[in-house]
Amino acid sequence: MGIILAIVAIALVLGLAWLLSNDKKYIPFKGIGIMLVAQVIITWFMFNTSIGEKIILWISDLFNKLISFGRSGAEFVIGGIEISGDQVFLFDVLMIIIFFATILSVLTYIRILPITIKYVGAVLSKITGLPKIESFNAVNSLFFGQSEALLGIKSQFHRLTDNRLYIVSASAMGSVSASIVGAYMTMIPPQYVLVALPLNMFSALIVASIIAPVKTEEEDDEVDVKDVSGAKSVFEAMANGALDGGKIALIVAAMLIAFLASLELVNWIIGSIFTGVTLQQILGYVLAPLVFLMGVPMDEVINAGSLMGTKIITNEFVAMSQYGDISAQFSAKTKAIVSVFLTSFANFSSIGIIAGTVAGISSEKGRIVSRFGMKLLVGATLASVLSATIAGLFV
């Protein structure tokens, strides 16, 4: 029964994307089929084989070790301060972002990341038949945040048509940044965060390629990774990474303060009208049918839907901050589905972030992104549904 429901959910996602398609005759069905098969194989391998489980455990241990290094830096800065429960998020999540951003900056400066991303993207393009720029951006979005991923292809922006611009924007919104993966892993089960990374990359490409299919010529599809760092030495790269990480941590903190406070305000208003009712409960009921199709047991759909809805209207950190209080009631399958769904940037605030970034590169293309902003959010959310549904099949 669970498999049948999952197939229905996947068909629903693809069907909705098809209805939203700008140009149905150019939809790359072969590439989409290859990526769906790849998602199934990756998830099966990581969840249902001993080698896959060992790989997840090894990567989790590696991230935990890196997180411990990041904590040592935070402990030095706040040495002597007794950490209470209210301070854990600041020091165990936000401070970790700074360290991970520093690592990424150094790996970019010594060209390990740019070259790796370029050739992995080229392989992805060869296998799926998708354009090189879109494939490169999809892989790039695994490591860098929405703004950074788009800035990484700014030299190719003149080649991007409206549909190509939609695909790269959807990849940026449907992914997460490696600089905050460590922070996610302190809030939700690490194995689901790691599985979500490749699943989201493929899901964003699948949905975006249906909604905005493209046909490109070879001369309009070149990738350039020269001078991507801008740093003159490894120490400057470390400093730049630390400053960038600090900005990200500050943005996350500011967004959390604003959204959590606003959520409390909205719940107070709703509660004064309908006693005991919250916005999260309303969202849970609204999303319940879809969440049930994704594979969540009937008695858990409201709570699962409330977390998913909270993520869409606020951001993933707000939803993850509430995950710990609710997840004890969840089955393993629901934990997997909800965790994978939460691991992406698909939310309302991301529309502004992406549109602003694109506008900074090209004001004309920034206006284009602003026009299809809601369609971008719908596509990225459908991609999250696809990833979470496939993950639930193997738990």
N, C-alpha and C positions, 0 to 999 in steps of 0.2 A: 504493500500500500504506500509506504514511504517513497519508493522509487517512482511510482506512478504520479504521486503528488509533485515530486521534484521535476519530473519530465514536464508536467503541466506548467509549473512555475517557470522553467526555462523557456518553454514554448511561449508563455505569456510575455516574458521579457523580450524575446526576439520578435514576437508579433507586434508589441507596442513600438519597438524600435523601427520596425518595417513601416508601420503606419505613419511614423514621424519622418520617414526618409525623404530627403530632398530630391533624390534621383535614383529610383529603384533599379534602373537598367544597368547601373554601374556597381551594384552591390557585389563585393568579392566573395561569393559563396564558398569557393574552394578554400580561400584563406581563413574564413570564419570556421569552416568545418575542421581545418587543421588545428586552429587554436582551441576549439572546444575539446577535441581529442587530447591535445596537450594538457589542458586543465585537468581532465579526468585522470590521465596517466600520472601527472605530478602529484595530485592529491592522493591517489591510491598508493603511490610509491612512498610518500612521506608519512601517511597514516597507517598503512596496512602491510608494510614490509619491515623486517628487522633492520635492514640497512638504512631505510628512510628514517626510522625512529632514532637510530644512532646518529644520523646526520643532524636531525633536529636537536637532539640532546647535545651534540658537540657544538653546534652554532649557539644554542642557548647558553651553554657553559662559557663560550667565548664572550658573548654579550654580557653575561653576569660578571665575568672578570673585568671587562671594560667598565661596566657600571661601578664596580668596586673601586677602580682607579679614579673614576670621576667623583665618587663619594669622598675619597681621601683628600682631593683638592677642596671640596666643599667643607669638609671637617676642619681643614687647616684655617679656612677663612672664618668659620664660625666657632672655632675652638673655644671650649669653656662654656658654650651655651647649651643648656639642657633642652633637647628637642622634644617638644610635646606633640600630641597627635595632630594638632592643627598645623604644625610646621613641617610635617613629613612630606607633603606634596612639594613644598618649596625646595627642600634640600634633596629629596630622593627623586624628584622628577625634573623640576626646572633646571637645577644645577647640572644634571646629567646631560641636558641638551647642549650646554656650552662645551663640554668635553667632546661629545660626539661631533659637533660642528667643527671643532679644531682638527680632529682626525680626518674628516672629509676634506677639509681645506688642504691639509698636507698631502693627502693622496692625490688630490687634483693637481697640486703644484708639481709633484714628481711624475705626473702624467700617467700614473697607474690607472686611475679611474677613467679619464677621457679616452684613452686608447682601448681599454676594456669595453667601455660602453659603445664605442664606435664599432668595434668588430662583432660584439654580441648583437648589436642592432643590425649590422649587415647580414649576419646569419639569420636573424629573425625575418628580415626583409626577403631574403632568398627563399626561405621555407614557406612563408605565408603569401608572398607575392605583393605585400604592401610596400608603399614607397619607403625609401631609405630614411628620409627626414622624420617621418612619422614613427618609424621603427626605432630610430636613434632616440627620439624624444621619449618614447614609451620606456625604454631601458633607462634613460637618463632620469626619468621621473621616479624610478625605484630608489634613487640615491639622494636626489635633491628636492627641495620643497617646490611648491607651485611656481613661485617667482623665479627661483634659481634655475629650474628646469627650462622655463620659457626663455630666460636670458641666455641659456646655453645654445639656443638656436637663433639668436637675434640676427646673426649675419645671413641667415637663410629666409628671413621674414618676407623679403621681396618676392620669393618664390611661392608663398602661401596664398592660395585662393581661399574663398570663404569656407569651403568645405574642409580644406586642409587645416585651416585655422581652427575650425571646430574640433577636429581630431586631436591636434596637439594640446588644445585647451582641455578637452575631456580627459586626456591621459594625465595631465597635470592635476586635475581635480579628482580623478579616480584613484590616485596613488597616495603614497605618504612619503615623507622625507626620512632617509636613513638617520639623519641627525636627531630625530625624535622617536625612532623605533625603540631605542633603549628605554625612553620614558614610558612608552606604551607597555613595554614588557614588565614594568613594575606595577601596572594597573590591571592588566588582563593576562590570561594564560599565554606565555611566550610562544608555545608551539602554534597557536592559531594566528598570532601576529606574523610569524615566519611564513606560514602557508599562504596568508593573505597577500603577501608581496607579489609573488608571481601570478597568482590568480587574478588580482586586481589589474595587473599590467595587461593580461590577455583580455579580461572582461571589458576594460575601457576601450581597447582597440576593436573588439567585436562589436559592441554597441555603437561606438562612434562611426565605424566603417559602414554600418547599416544606415544610420541616421544621415551621415554626410559622406557618401562614397566618393572616391576620387579616381581620376585617370590622369596619369602624369607622363611626361616625356623624360627621357634620360637626362637631358641637359638642364631640366628643372628639378633635379633630385640629387644634389651633392651635399655631403656633410663635411664641415670644417671644424676641427677641434684645436686649431692653433690658438695660442695665447688665451686659453680659457681661464687661467688662474689670475693673472695680473700681478702676482707677488714676485718680488725680485730675489727672495731667499726663503729657505724653509722656515726661518724665524718670523719673517713677515707673513708667511702663509699661516703659521700658528696664531699670530696676533690677529690677522684678519678673520680667521675661523672663530677665535674666541669672541671677538666683537660681534660677529654675525650671530653666533650662538646666543650671546647675551641679548641681542635684539629679539631673536626668536623667543627666548624665555620670557622676556618682558612683554612681548605681544601676547603670548599664551596666557600669562598671568593677568594682563589687562582684559583680555577677552573673557577669561573665566570669571573675573570679578563682575564685569558688565552683564554677561549672560546669566550667571547664577543669580545675581541680584534681581535681574529683570524677570527671571523665571519665578522667583519667590513673589515678586510683585504681581505677576499675572495670576499665580496660584491663589494669592490673597484675594484678588478681585473675583476670580471664579468661585472661590470658597465662600465669599460673602453672599453670593447669589445662590449657589448650589452647594450646600453644606457637605464637606468631605470630598468634593470633587477637585481634581487637579488637572492641569494641562497634560501631564504625562499619561494620566488615565484615559483622557479623551483621545490622545494620539494612539494609545494602545488599542482602543476599540476601532478606530479608523483603519489602522493597519492590520488588524487581526486576520481578516481573510487572506491577505497576501502572506503574512507570517506563517499561517497554517499551511499554505501551499509550499512554503520553503522547507517545511519539515518539522516545525516546532509543535510539540504535543499540545492538544487543545487546552489543557489546564494551565499552560505557560504562555499562551499567545499574547495575553494582555500585557503582562510584565515585559516580555520580549519586545513587543510592539512599542511600548512606552519608551524603552531605551533607544530603539531605532528612530522613532519619531523625534525624540529629544536631540539626537545627533544631527538630524536633518535641519531642524529649525535653529539649533545653536551651533555646536561643533562637537567633534569626537571626544575632546577632553572633558566636556561637561557630562556627556553620556558615560564615559569611562569612570568618572568620579562617582557616579551612582551605581556603576556595575557591581562593585564589591558588596553593597548592601542587599542587592537583589539576587545575585548569581548563586547564592547558597541554595535557593529554591529551584534552580535549573538543573535539568538532566545534562549529561555530557554532550548530547546532540545539540541542545539549545545553546549551551555555552559556546560550542564551536560556531554555530550559525550567527549568533549575536556578535561574538568577538570578531569574526571575519567581516561582518557588515560594518562594524564600528571603525575598522582599520582603513580609513580613507578620508580624504578631504571633502567628500561630497556633502556640502551644507550651504545654506544661504550666504553666509559671510564669504565663502570662497568665490562667489560670483564677482564681488567687488575687488577681491585680491587679484584675480586673474585679469579682469577688465582693466584694472589700474596698472598692472605690470605690462600688459600689451600696449596700453596707451602710452606708457613711458618709452616704449620702443618705436611705436608708430601710432600717432593720434588717429589716423584713419582706420586702422585695424582695431584700435581700442573701441571705436564707436561700433564696429561690426560685432565685436564680442559682447558689448553691452546690449545690442539688439537681440542676440540669441542667448542671453544669460539664463533665462528660465529653462530653455530647451537644453542648455548645457547641464544644469542641475538635474533635470529629469534623466538625461542620458547617464550621468555619473551615478545617480541613485540606482538606475536599472542595472548598471555594471556591478554595484555593490550587492544587489539582490542576486545576480547571477553567481558571483563568487561565493557568497554565503550558502546558496542552495547547493552548489557542487561540493563545498566543504562538508555540509551536513550529510551528504550521501555516504560518506566513508567513516562516519562516527557512530 
